[in-house]
């Protein structure tokens, strides 16, 4: 009786181990098969050019806000997240801060 219960428990454990390994390998395959996109450097670009570039790369543009900058002209990108050169999946957000121009 104990031997039979042990066989059943081992069979169930083996089933869940195989199912878990299979699920892990399947998800790993699907996640890694998606191509990554290198985030472009948007610093200093006009907002229209930045939007066009992100759209071509299948990335979403999000604006964090605006700040005064004496170095960056009005309606140009001051900063961005993620940083230029990072690899991200298509459809992800690139958050940008626009320049208000110099404070008067």
Order of alpha helices (4+ residues) and beta strands (2+ residues): alpha-beta-alpha-beta-beta-beta-beta
